[in-house]
Amino acid sequence: MFINKENVENILNDLAKQIRKKNKAKGLSCELIIVGGASILLNYGFRDSTEDIDCYDSNGLLMNEVIDEIAKKYSLPSDWINTSFIHSSSYSPKLVQYSTFYKTYCNGVLIVRTIKDEYLLAMKMVSARKYKNDYSDVAGIIHYLKSNNIELTFERIEKAVIDLYGDTTLISKEMIAFVKREFASDNNDYEDVKEIEKNNRLIAIKTTGDKDAKIMQSVLDDLQIIK
């Protein structure tokens, strides 16, 4: 079962209840900074689901038994919540600084903050996987903000990249061209790009016979998102 727009709030609320149940200390609260697809589910309307919740557990209160309880209740995989994203290229220790308050659950037991708008775009631009949802998410966020008259410029995104990563050297020329194209276009390319990513994944798996991310990316370096 996937995490989707219909169940994500219930999952977070039940997560808060389990944290309260397992931690007896009064006044204890867990703060999660949610990024990636789960942040898109919470903040925007263009994605229906995500495989997991990528998050930073800022005070280390998430326990395996809590995570397992939620997995059982919602028939989710054991790694439905992913705190290991901190080892990925898109992680920055400055995410806490640039996160935005979203909501509290269970009377403050769980505090959820998210990375959104130009800072989420910055993360997606650094990640830039052609076989996942990075390019389509970039297109979706840009066109969501444009359609809701929320001001955003390429310069603001560039500043967000520098805020998080120090400079723009982690961003590929292809991704920069893609972002500029989406700014200039009146068309929402989300569904088309998502289909390209899906096909890229199938091509990579068929070519390599392997689902390892590094192997797939090496094959996909020659495939195009921009046409």
N, C-alpha and C positions, 0 to 999 in steps of 0.2 A: 504494500500500500504506500502511496505517495503522501507527502505533506502538501496540502492544498489550501486554497483560499477559504474553504469551508471548515477545515479542522484545525488550522494553525493556531487560532486563538484558544481553542479548547485544550490543545496540546500544551501550550505555554501556561495556561491556568492550572492544569493538572500537574505540570512540572513544578510549579510553585507550591502546590499542596504537598507534593512528595518531599520537596526540600524542607518544608516546615515540619513534616512528620519525622524525617530522619535527623534533623538537627534540633536538639532539645533546648539549646541556648536561646533565651528570649531576646527579641530585638535583632536577631540575625537576619541579614538580607544578602541575597546573591544578585550580582549585577552581571548581565550578559550584554556584550556588544555584538549584535547580529549583522552579518554582511551577506554578500552574494545573493543567491536566489531567494532565500528566506526574507531578506530585507526587501526584495522586489515584491514578494507576496504581501508584506505588511504595508508598504508605502505606495505601490502603484497597482494598476489594474490589468496589465497586459499579459502576465504569466499566470497559468492555472495551477502549477505545482512545482515542487522542487524535491530532489532525492533526499536532501538532508538539510540541517540547519548549521551553517558555518558560523561559529561564534567564538569570541574571546571571553573566557571566564575570568573577569578581572580580580576576583578575590578567592578563586579556587575552591568554591563550595560544591561544585557539581561532583556527585559520586556515582560510581558505576551502578550501584544498586538502584539509585534514583532513575538513571537513564534506562536501565533494564525494565523497570516497572512501566514506564511510559511505552517502551517498545512493545511489551506484551499487550497492553491495553489497546493500542492502536494498530497492532500487527505491522510494526515498522522494523526495519533491519536493526541489528544491534548498534550500528554506527550511525543511527539517524541524527545524532547531534555530533558535530565534528569540530573539536577544539584543536585538532592537529593542523588546521589551516595556517596556524602561526609559523609553520615551517615552509610555507609556500612563498613564491616570489612576490605575491601581492600583499603579503603582510607587512605592516609597519607598526613599530611601537607607538607611533603618534595617532593611531586610530582612536584611542581613548579621547584624546584632545579634540578630535574633529567629529566625534559621534554626536548624535542628536537624540534627546530623550524621546522615547516612544510611549511607554506605558508601564504601570506597576500592576502586579498581580498578587492576589491573596494578601491584601493589606500591607503591601510593601515587602513581602518576603522575596519576591522576584522583581528586580528592576531591569527593564529592557531598554536598551539604547540601540540605535541603528546607524549604519553608515549609508548615506543617501546622496542623491543629486550629483554634484560635481566630484565628490569624494568617492562615491561608489563607481562613477565612470572612470576615475583615475585608477581604481583597483582593477576594474575590468580591462582597461587598456594595458596595464602591466601584465596581467595574466594572459590575455590574448590567445586563448586556445581555440583552434579552428574546428575542433571536434566536440566542443562543449557548447555553452550558451553565451560565451563572452561577447562575441560580435553582435549576436541578435539582441542581447540585453542592452548593449550600448545603443543600438538603433531604437529599441523600445523606450529606454529612459529619455533619450533626446526628444523623440516625437511625443511622448507623454507630456513632458514639460512644455513643449511648444504648443500642444493642443490645449493645455490648461493655462496658457498665457503666463507661465512661470519663467521669469527672465533667466537666461543662461547664455554664456558666450564661450567661445573656444578659449579665450584668455583666462576665464575663471577656471576652466578645467585644467589648463596648463599650470595655473597657480596651485591648484589642488594637488597635482602630481608633485610639484616641487615641495609643497607643505609636507606631504607624506614621505617622499623618497629622496628629497634633497636636490634633485635635478630631473631632467626629462630623458636621460640616456637609456632608461629601461623601456621606453616606448618605441616600437618599431615604426619605420616610415610607412608601412602598409596600414597600420592602425591609425596613425595620424591622418593619412589620406582618407581612410574610411570615415573617421569622425567628421572631418571637414565636409565630406560629401553628404553626410546625413544632415549637417547643419544647413547646407545649401538646398537640400531637397524638400519639396512639399509632400512627397510621398512617404508613407510609413513602410519601411522595408523589413519590418520585424519578421513577418511570416516567411518571406522569401529567403532571408538570411538564415533563419532557423532551419529551413529545409536544406540549405547548402551545408550547414553544420552537421545535420543528420546524415547526409550523403557522405560527407568527409569521414565521419566516424565509421561508417560501413566500409568505405574504401580502405581505410587504414587497417581495420581488423582483418579484412579479406586479404590485404597485401601482406601483412606481417604475421597473421595468425595469432596475434597477441593483443591483449587489452591494456598492456602497460602504457602509461601516459607518455613516458619519454620516447618510447619506440614509435608510438602513433604520431607524436608531434614531429619526429624526424621525417616521417613519410609525408606529413601534411605541409611541410615547409614549401613544397612545390605546388600545392593546391591553392586555389584562389578563393577568397571571400568576395573581393571586389571584381565585378565583371564589366 
